[in-house]
Amino acid sequence: MKNPEILAPAGSMEALNAALRTGADAVYLGGKKYSARNSAANFGNEELKEASFLCHSHGAKLYLAVNTLISDGELADFADYITKAAAAGVDAFIVQDYGASRMIRKLVPDACLHASTQMSVHTVSGAELLKESGFSRVVPARELSAETIAAIAGVDIETEVFVHGALCMSVSGQCYMSAAIGSRSANRGCCGQACRLPFSAVGNREKAALSLKDLSLLEHADELRKIGVDSLKIEGRMKRPEYVAAAVSELKKALDGGVPDMATLRGIFSRGGFTDGYFTGKRQDMFGIREKDDVIAAKDVIPMLHQLYRRERGVFTVNFHVRMLKDMPLQITASAENISVAVSGDIPDIARNAPTDESALSKQLSKLGDTVFIFGTLTAEADDGLFVPAGKLNELRRKLTEELTLKIAEKNTPKYKINDIAIASPRKTRAARIEKLPLRTYCRTMEQALAAAELSQFVIIPEDLADSRLPADKVIIAPPRFIADEAKTISRLKQLRDMGFEHLLCHTLDSVSIGKKLRFKLHGGFTLNIFNSISAESSPTEDIILSPELTAGQISEICCQKPVGALIYGRLPLMLTRNCPIKNEVGCKNCGGYITDRTARRLPVACSGDYVEPLNSDILYMGDRLEELVGIDFGVVMLSDENAEETKSALFMKKPRGNITRGLYYRGVCETK
């Protein structure tokens, strides 16, 4: 059975060399722009060319992470960046933004697209839609069991699974905490890791209730291979080269049937040890923070780990043929990977003492030292009594290996057709709204839904609340944000479709895919992270709720033929997590319904059984500034614990009691460059 690809991170050139020299089959990295790890060293355009050469000269692939949301103002620059990266020879683009994927496809029609884990795809249906959309690989959400991973691996699309490194509390792509707290958007590559700060269900200022241990599935490597996973990904573009070298070496050992040295891996970096995450379905002992002992351990192992990548690794077997004949220039041919190169030297001298025989030729040509080559065989056509100085043989060997390296890199570097298409940033401003803004109300209880129905264009309700008390034509069904049981969800939605409910809210491409199959009218939720006009227009939904990370000014520039909406009231879900911070700390019986941060602010925690959503402590309120949200066609009210009276008050746009926030509509989020 073929081993899956070992995919390593590279946040710097040294880390790239560490990955390649310890046996990585592929490397992923980010450029200076549009990368979800903006604070890593990353690679400029010239460095990207060098990285491409290094990877391809080692027979490895190079994947470029362009996995941030792109704004309208960046579209033209993004297009230029993509064409330069394609010209540099990257093997694939890792993408979060659906519109960015459409742009790449237009610019580079034969480009290979990988769906980033930030797309939050976690079902077979979602993987199938990605395949239909032209993606060659899905990186599913990290919250999946072995059983679900196996099901997705059965789809005709490559599957990449995260197996070692830092584990976020939130489902990737569904975290707005860093943006809400400090404008450092995880979706724009600027995550401030607010989740690693103190949070507690009982006011314990030493508790980090949102911080998980690092994941390691290296001990499950054989099981992942049997499941049919195509690529095993190591996280760590922010980590030092020694970390990369250790993780690649131990994963390679595990795939070759050995026992990975978990003590060494824990020594180089961990947060109180490792967890196997969601893979076994147990979800035990997952929480942890970086301890003093972890830091001390790293100082002890770093010098040892540096030796792992100090010298080049032999990758290709090279065979030599020497033609050493009297009165003719010496000729040596080197062959590897079905490529042959030849060099010529001087006419051999007549030997005065020891002639250069086959043994002498072998001795010099096998000195491949710090190259990617392993000496294979030597054949020779040689006259007796001839002599070639060792220095000359060494010089010819160096020329041969240099030229062979160039040819191998050239052979492994993809050549793309690049279309010369001008992609301008849209500048059209939508007409100002005249009529009263239609409202769509997201309800968590039937009391809220019944109170909101007559005041709303639509009420959005969880699929388990839908019944005949609400008119079907005014209801948008909201499936689970994280679909833990795909078959059960499909069955329930089919039942609701048969009952006459026609509208479905789509949180991710998973619900888009399921909704299409069941012939629902699809409505795009804000968690699709629509951030630019191309994403808005290409969204496979009838309308969309724009990303809450856009400013009011950016919203006004969105050009889209379909209706667009924005959140105007409610507590923004800061995370979507399958681990409950309250349950972990005090248990469900002692649940107070909220956690507190280090400033004693209370964050309500909404529980949906299979997942929970920590909500913002402040209520988003734009009721007195709706005229400043130019260009939206409807507003979205998100309710949490409001009763019927409070629901009606919210829909009349009355200012709520307590602290309010204007969200990110004026302060915005970080730039990606």
C-alpha positions in Angstrom: 0.0 0.0 0.0 1.4 3.4 -1.0 2.3 5.8 1.7 0.5 9.1 1.9 2.3 12.3 1.1 4.2 13.9 4.0 3.3 17.5 3.7 5.5 19.9 5.7 5.3 23.6 6.6 7.9 26.2 5.7 7.7 29.7 7.1 11.3 30.4 6.1 14.0 29.2 3.7 15.8 27.4 6.5 12.6 25.6 7.4 12.1 24.7 3.8 15.5 23.1 3.7 14.8 21.3 6.9 11.6 19.8 5.5 13.2 18.7 2.2 16.4 17.3 3.8 14.4 15.1 6.3 12.1 13.6 3.7 9.0 15.7 3.0 7.2 14.8 -0.1 5.6 18.2 -0.4 5.9 21.6 1.3 3.4 24.4 1.8 4.3 28.0 2.3 3.0 31.5 2.1 4.1 34.5 0.2 4.4 38.0 1.5 0.7 38.5 0.7 -2.6 36.7 1.2 -1.3 34.0 3.5 -3.0 32.9 6.7 0.3 33.2 8.6 1.1 36.8 7.9 3.6 37.1 10.7 5.8 34.2 9.4 8.9 35.2 7.5 7.3 34.0 4.3 8.6 34.2 0.7 9.0 37.1 -1.7 8.6 36.6 -5.4 12.3 35.8 -6.0 12.4 33.6 -2.9 9.3 31.8 -4.2 11.2 30.9 -7.4 14.1 29.6 -5.3 11.7 27.6 -3.2 10.1 26.1 -6.3 13.5 25.1 -7.6 14.6 23.5 -4.3 11.4 21.5 -4.0 11.4 20.3 -7.6 15.1 19.4 -7.5 14.2 17.2 -4.6 11.3 15.6 -6.4 8.9 17.3 -3.9 5.8 19.4 -4.6 5.3 23.1 -3.6 1.9 24.3 -2.5 1.3 28.0 -2.1 -1.2 29.2 0.6 -3.3 32.0 -0.6 -5.8 31.2 2.1 -7.1 34.6 3.2 -10.2 36.5 2.3 -9.6 39.0 -0.5 -11.2 42.4 -0.6 -12.4 44.2 -3.7 -9.5 46.6 -3.4 -7.0 43.8 -3.6 -8.4 41.9 -6.6 -6.1 43.3 -9.2 -3.1 42.9 -7.1 -4.1 39.4 -6.2 -4.4 38.5 -9.9 -0.9 39.8 -10.5 0.4 37.8 -7.6 -1.2 34.6 -8.8 0.2 34.9 -12.3 3.7 35.4 -10.9 3.3 32.4 -8.6 2.1 30.3 -11.4 5.1 31.4 -13.5 7.4 30.4 -10.6 6.0 26.9 -10.9 4.0 26.2 -7.7 2.2 22.9 -7.9 -1.1 24.0 -6.2 -2.9 26.9 -4.7 -4.4 26.5 -1.2 -7.6 28.6 -1.2 -10.2 29.7 1.4 -12.0 32.4 -0.6 -14.4 30.9 -3.1 -14.2 33.9 -5.3 -10.4 33.7 -5.2 -10.7 30.1 -6.5 -12.8 31.3 -9.4 -10.2 34.0 -10.2 -7.4 31.6 -10.2 -9.3 29.3 -12.5 -9.7 32.1 -15.0 -6.1 33.3 -14.8 -4.5 29.9 -14.8 -7.0 27.4 -16.2 -5.0 24.3 -15.5 -4.0 25.3 -12.0 -4.4 22.8 -9.2 -6.7 24.0 -6.4 -6.7 22.8 -2.8 -9.6 23.7 -0.6 -8.2 25.0 2.6 -9.5 23.7 6.0 -10.7 27.3 6.4 -13.5 26.4 4.0 -14.8 24.4 6.9 -15.9 21.5 4.7 -16.7 18.5 6.9 -19.0 16.1 5.0 -19.0 13.9 2.0 -21.5 16.2 0.4 -19.2 19.2 0.8 -16.3 17.2 -0.7 -18.4 16.2 -3.6 -19.3 19.9 -4.3 -15.6 20.9 -4.2 -14.9 18.2 -6.8 -17.7 19.5 -9.0 -16.2 23.1 -8.5 -12.8 22.1 -9.9 -10.9 21.4 -6.7 -8.4 18.5 -6.8 -8.0 18.3 -3.0 -10.1 18.9 0.1 -8.5 19.7 3.5 -11.5 18.8 5.7 -12.2 20.4 9.1 -10.0 19.1 11.9 -12.9 18.1 14.1 -13.6 14.8 12.3 -13.5 11.2 13.5 -11.7 8.4 11.6 -15.0 7.2 10.4 -15.9 10.5 8.8 -12.4 11.0 7.3 -12.7 7.5 5.7 -16.1 8.5 4.2 -14.6 11.7 2.7 -11.5 9.8 1.5 -13.9 7.7 -0.5 -14.9 10.7 -2.7 -13.0 11.1 -6.0 -11.0 13.9 -4.7 -7.6 14.0 -2.8 -8.0 14.2 1.0 -5.4 15.9 3.2 -5.5 15.4 6.9 -3.8 17.5 9.6 -1.7 15.1 11.8 0.6 17.2 13.9 0.7 20.7 15.4 -1.3 23.4 17.0 -5.0 22.8 17.3 -7.5 25.6 17.3 -10.4 25.6 19.6 -12.7 26.8 16.8 -13.5 25.1 13.6 -11.1 26.8 11.1 -12.7 29.6 9.1 -15.4 30.0 11.7 -13.5 32.0 14.3 -14.2 35.7 14.6 -12.8 36.2 18.1 -9.5 37.8 17.3 -11.2 40.1 14.8 -13.9 41.1 17.3 -11.5 41.7 20.1 -8.6 43.4 18.3 -9.4 43.7 14.6 -6.8 40.9 13.9 -8.8 38.6 11.6 -7.9 35.0 11.4 -9.6 35.0 8.0 -7.2 37.7 6.9 -4.0 36.1 8.1 -3.6 38.1 11.3 -4.9 35.9 14.1 -3.9 37.3 17.5 -4.5 33.9 19.3 -7.0 35.5 21.7 -8.1 32.0 22.5 -4.8 31.3 24.3 -5.6 34.1 26.8 -7.3 33.4 30.2 -11.0 32.4 30.0 -13.0 30.6 32.6 -16.5 29.3 33.5 -16.0 30.3 37.2 -13.9 33.4 37.0 -10.6 31.6 37.4 -8.0 34.0 36.0 -5.4 31.3 35.6 -7.7 29.1 33.5 -7.3 29.0 29.7 -10.7 27.5 28.9 -10.3 28.0 25.1 -6.8 26.6 24.7 -6.3 23.1 23.3 -3.2 20.9 23.4 -1.3 20.3 20.2 -2.6 17.5 18.0 -0.5 14.5 17.1 -1.9 11.6 15.0 1.6 10.2 14.2 0.7 7.0 16.2 -2.3 6.6 13.9 -0.3 7.0 10.7 -0.9 3.4 9.6 -4.6 3.7 10.2 -4.7 6.9 8.1 -2.9 5.2 5.3 -5.4 2.3 5.4 -8.3 4.8 5.4 -7.0 6.1 2.1 -5.9 9.6 3.1 -3.6 11.1 0.4 -1.7 13.6 2.3 -0.7 14.0 6.0 -0.1 17.6 6.9 2.2 18.9 9.6 1.2 22.4 11.0 3.8 24.9 11.8 4.7 27.8 9.5 5.4 29.8 12.6 7.7 27.1 14.1 11.5 26.9 13.9 13.3 24.6 11.4 14.2 22.1 14.1 10.5 21.5 14.8 9.8 20.9 11.1 12.8 18.5 10.9 11.7 16.5 13.9 8.0 16.3 12.8 8.9 15.1 9.3 11.4 12.6 10.5 9.1 11.0 13.1 6.1 10.9 10.7 8.3 9.3 8.1 9.4 6.8 10.7 5.8 6.0 11.6 4.8 5.5 8.0 7.8 3.1 7.5 6.5 1.0 10.4 8.6 2.4 13.2 7.5 3.9 16.5 7.6 7.7 16.5 9.7 9.4 19.3 6.9 11.4 20.9 9.2 12.5 23.7 11.4 14.3 21.2 8.4 15.9 19.6 7.0 17.0 22.9 10.5 18.4 23.7 10.6 20.6 20.7 7.1 22.0 21.2 3.9 21.1 23.0 1.3 22.5 25.2 1.5 20.1 28.1 1.6 17.1 25.8 -0.5 16.0 22.8 -4.0 15.0 22.1 -5.4 12.8 19.3 -8.2 15.3 19.0 -11.4 14.1 17.4 -9.9 11.2 15.5 -11.0 8.5 18.0 -14.2 10.2 18.9 -13.3 10.3 22.6 -12.3 13.9 23.0 -10.6 13.4 26.3 -7.9 15.5 27.9 -7.7 17.9 25.0 -7.1 21.2 26.9 -3.6 22.5 27.6 -1.3 25.5 27.6 2.4 26.1 27.1 4.1 25.4 30.4 7.5 26.3 31.8 8.6 22.7 31.5 7.7 22.7 27.8 10.0 25.8 27.2 12.9 24.2 29.1 12.6 20.9 27.2 12.9 22.7 23.8 16.3 24.2 24.8 17.7 20.7 25.4 16.6 19.1 22.1 17.1 21.9 19.6 20.9 21.4 19.1 20.4 17.7 18.5 17.6 18.2 16.0 19.6 20.7 14.0 21.8 17.7 13.0 18.8 16.2 11.2 19.0 18.7 8.3 22.6 19.9 8.5 23.5 18.0 5.3 21.7 17.3 2.0 19.6 14.1 1.7 20.2 11.7 -1.2 17.0 11.4 -3.2 17.8 10.1 -6.6 20.1 7.2 -7.7 22.5 8.3 -10.3 24.3 6.0 -12.7 27.5 7.0 -14.5 29.0 5.9 -17.8 32.6 6.9 -18.6 34.2 6.9 -22.1 37.9 7.1 -21.6 39.8 6.4 -24.8 43.3 7.2 -26.0 43.6 10.4 -28.0 39.9 11.3 -27.4 38.3 13.8 -24.9 37.1 12.1 -21.7 33.3 11.9 -21.7 31.1 11.1 -18.7 27.3 10.6 -18.8 25.1 10.7 -15.7 21.6 9.4 -15.7 18.8 9.7 -13.1 15.0 9.9 -13.3 15.1 9.0 -17.0 17.3 12.1 -17.6 20.8 11.9 -19.0 23.4 14.6 -19.1 27.0 14.4 -20.5 30.1 16.5 -20.1 33.5 16.3 -21.9 36.9 16.8 -20.4 40.5 16.9 -21.7 42.2 14.1 -23.5 43.5 11.6 -20.9 47.2 11.5 -20.3 49.4 8.5 -20.5 49.8 7.1 -17.0 53.3 7.4 -15.6 52.5 5.6 -12.4 49.0 4.3 -11.3 46.6 4.5 -14.2 43.0 5.7 -13.7 41.1 2.4 -13.7 37.4 1.7 -13.0 38.0 1.6 -9.2 39.6 5.1 -9.3 36.7 6.4 -11.4 34.2 5.0 -9.0 36.0 6.5 -6.0 35.8 10.0 -7.4 32.4 9.9 -9.0 30.8 8.4 -5.9 31.8 11.5 -3.8 28.3 13.0 -4.2 28.5 14.7 -0.8 26.0 17.5 -0.3 23.8 16.7 -3.3 20.5 15.1 -3.8 22.1 12.1 -5.5 23.0 8.6 -4.4 25.7 6.7 -6.3 24.3 3.8 -8.3 26.3 2.0 -10.9 29.4 2.8 -13.0 30.0 1.4 -16.5 33.1 2.3 -18.5 34.6 2.1 -22.0 38.3 2.6 -21.0 41.6 1.9 -22.6 44.4 0.7 -20.4 47.2 2.9 -19.2 45.4 6.2 -19.2 45.4 8.8 -16.4 42.9 11.5 -15.4 43.7 13.7 -12.3 41.3 13.3 -9.4 40.7 17.0 -9.4 39.5 16.9 -13.0 37.1 14.1 -12.3 35.7 16.0 -9.3 35.2 19.1 -11.4 33.3 17.0 -14.1 31.3 15.3 -11.4 30.2 18.7 -10.0 29.2 19.9 -13.4 27.2 16.7 -14.1 25.3 16.9 -10.8 24.6 20.6 -11.2 23.2 20.1 -14.7 21.3 17.0 -13.7 19.8 18.9 -10.8 18.6 21.6 -13.1 17.1 19.1 -15.5 15.3 17.2 -12.8 13.9 20.5 -11.3 12.8 21.6 -14.8 11.1 18.2 -15.4 9.2 18.5 -12.1 8.2 22.1 -12.4 4.6 22.5 -13.9 4.2 24.7 -16.9 0.9 26.6 -17.0 -1.1 28.4 -19.6 -1.5 31.9 -18.0 -4.3 34.1 -19.4 -3.7 37.8 -19.7 -6.9 38.9 -18.2 -7.3 42.3 -16.6 -9.2 42.0 -13.3 -10.1 45.5 -12.1 -11.3 46.2 -8.6 -15.1 46.9 -8.8 -15.9 50.5 -8.0 -19.7 50.7 -8.6 -21.7 51.9 -5.7 -25.1 50.5 -5.2 -28.1 52.8 -5.1 -29.1 54.1 -1.7 -32.0 52.3 -0.1 -35.3 54.2 0.0 -37.8 51.7 1.4 -37.8 50.3 4.9 -35.1 47.6 5.2 -36.5 44.1 5.2 -35.4 42.0 8.1 -34.4 38.4 8.5 -34.4 37.2 12.1 -32.3 34.3 13.3 -34.2 32.7 16.2 -33.0 30.1 18.7 -36.4 29.4 20.3 -39.9 29.0 19.1 -41.0 31.9 21.3 -38.7 34.2 19.4 -39.8 32.8 16.1 -43.5 33.3 16.7 -42.9 36.8 18.0 -40.6 37.7 15.0 -42.7 36.1 12.2 -45.0 39.1 11.6 -42.2 41.6 11.7 -39.7 39.8 9.5 -39.4 39.0 5.8 -38.0 35.6 7.0 -37.4 33.9 10.3 -34.4 31.7 10.3 -34.8 28.7 12.7 -32.8 25.6 13.5 -34.1 22.5 11.7 -35.2 20.8 14.9 -37.7 23.7 15.7 -39.5 23.8 12.4 -43.2 22.8 12.6 -46.7 23.9 11.4 -46.9 26.8 13.8 -44.9 28.9 11.3 -45.9 29.5 7.7 -43.4 27.6 5.5 -43.0 30.5 3.1 -41.6 32.7 5.8 -39.2 30.2 7.2 -35.5 29.7 6.3 -34.4 26.4 7.8 -30.9 26.5 9.4 -29.2 23.1 9.5 -26.5 22.5 12.1 -23.5 24.7 11.6 -21.4 21.6 12.1 -23.0 18.5 10.7 -21.9 15.6 13.0 -24.3 13.1 11.5 -24.7 13.7 7.7 -27.2 11.0 7.1 -29.4 12.2 9.9 -29.3 15.8 8.8 -30.1 14.9 5.2 -33.0 12.8 6.4 -34.4 15.6 8.5 -34.0 18.2 5.8 -35.7 15.9 3.3 -38.6 15.5 5.7 -38.9 19.3 6.0 -38.7 19.7 2.3 -41.6 17.3 1.9 -43.5 19.3 4.5 -43.3 22.4 2.3 -40.3 24.2 3.7 -38.4 25.5 0.7 -35.7 27.8 2.0 -32.3 26.7 3.5 -29.6 28.8 5.2 -26.2 27.6 4.0 -23.4 27.9 6.6 -20.7 26.2 4.5 -20.4 24.4 1.2 -21.6 21.3 3.0 -25.1 22.7 3.4 -25.0 24.2 -0.1 -24.4 20.7 -1.5 -27.1 19.0 0.6 -29.5 21.8 -0.2 -28.9 21.6 -3.9 -29.6 17.9 -3.9 -32.8 18.4 -2.0 -34.0 21.2 -4.2 -34.1 23.9 -1.6 -33.8 27.6 -2.3 -30.4 28.4 -1.0 -29.5 31.4 1.2 -25.9 32.2 2.0 -25.1 32.7 5.7 -22.4 35.1 7.0 -20.2 32.0 7.8 -19.6 31.6 4.1 -17.2 34.5 4.6 -18.2 36.5 1.5 -15.7 39.3 1.4 -15.6 40.5 -2.2 -17.7 41.0 -5.3 -16.5 38.0 -7.1 -17.3 35.7 -4.2 -20.7 37.3 -3.9 -21.5 36.9 -7.5 -20.2 33.4 -7.8 -21.8 32.1 -4.6 -24.1 29.1 -5.4 -26.9 30.7 -3.4 -29.8 33.0 -4.3 -28.7 35.7 -1.9 -26.0 36.2 0.7 -25.2 37.6 4.1 -21.9 39.4 3.8 -19.0 38.8 6.1 -19.2 40.7 9.4 -15.5 41.5 9.0 -16.3 44.0 6.2 -16.4 47.7 6.9 -19.5 49.8 5.9 -17.4 51.3 3.2 -16.4 47.9 1.8 -20.0 46.8 1.8 -21.0 49.8 -0.3 -18.5 48.7 -2.9 -19.8 45.1 -3.3 -21.1 44.7 -6.9 -23.5 41.8 -7.1 -26.7 41.1 -9.0 -28.2 39.0 -6.2 -29.5 40.5 -2.9 -27.0 41.0 -0.1 -27.6 41.4 3.6 -25.6 42.3 6.7 -25.8 41.6 10.4 -27.4 44.7 12.1 -28.3 43.4 15.6 -27.3 40.6 18.0 -24.4 38.8 19.6 -21.8 37.7 17.0 -20.8 34.0 17.5 -17.0 34.4 18.2 -16.3 30.7 17.6 -17.8 27.4 16.5 -16.3 24.7 18.6 -17.0 21.0 19.2 -15.5 21.3 22.7 -17.5 23.0 25.4 -15.3 25.2 27.6 -17.8 25.1 30.4 -18.3 21.3 30.3 -14.5 20.8 30.4 -14.1 23.1 33.4 -17.1 22.4 35.6 -19.3 19.9 33.9 -22.8 20.4 32.3 -24.6 20.2 35.7 -22.8 23.3 36.8 -23.2 25.2 33.6 -23.8 28.9 34.1 -24.2 29.6 30.4 -21.2 31.8 30.0 -17.4 32.2 30.3 -15.5 35.2 31.5 -12.4 36.7 30.1 -9.4 38.3 32.0 -11.4 41.6 32.2 -14.4 39.8 33.8 -16.5 40.4 30.7 -19.1 37.7 30.2 -19.4 35.7 27.0 -22.6 33.8 26.7 -22.1 30.2 25.4 -24.9 28.9 23.1 -25.1 25.1 23.2 -26.4 23.1 20.2 -25.5 19.6 21.4 -22.9 18.7 18.8 -21.2 22.0 19.1 -21.2 25.3 21.1 -20.8 28.9 20.1 -19.2 31.4 22.5 -21.0 34.7 21.8 -19.8 38.3 22.0 -20.3 40.0 25.3 -21.6 43.1 23.6 -24.6 43.3 21.3 -24.1 44.5 17.8 -26.5 47.4 17.2 -26.8 49.3 14.0 -30.5 50.3 14.3 -29.7 54.0 14.4 -27.2 53.9 11.6 -28.8 51.8 8.9 -28.5 54.5 6.4 -24.7 54.1 6.6 -24.9 50.5 5.4 -25.3 51.6 1.9 -26.1 48.8 -0.6 -27.6 46.1 1.6 -30.9 44.7 0.6 -31.9 43.2 3.9 -30.7 43.3 7.5 -30.2 40.3 9.8 -31.1 40.2 13.4 -29.4 37.5 15.5 -31.2 36.6 18.7 -29.7 34.7 21.6 -31.7 34.6 24.8 -34.3 37.3 24.1 -37.9 36.6 25.1 -40.9 37.6 22.9 -41.0 41.2 24.1 -37.3 41.7 23.7 -37.5 40.1 20.2 -40.1 42.6 19.1 -38.0 45.4 20.6 -35.0 44.3 18.6 -37.0 44.2 15.4 -38.3 47.7 16.0 -34.6 48.6 16.2 -34.7 49.8 19.7 -31.3 50.1 21.4 -30.7 47.1 23.7 -29.8 47.4 27.4 -26.2 46.9 28.3 -23.1 47.4 26.2 -23.4 47.7 22.5 -20.8 47.5 19.7 -20.7 48.7 16.1 -18.8 45.5 15.3 -16.2 46.0 12.6 -18.2 48.3 10.4 -16.0 51.3 11.2 -12.7 50.0 12.5 -12.3 47.1 10.1 -9.7 44.3 10.3 -6.0 44.0 9.5 -4.6 44.2 6.0 -3.1 41.1 4.4 0.1 42.8 3.3 
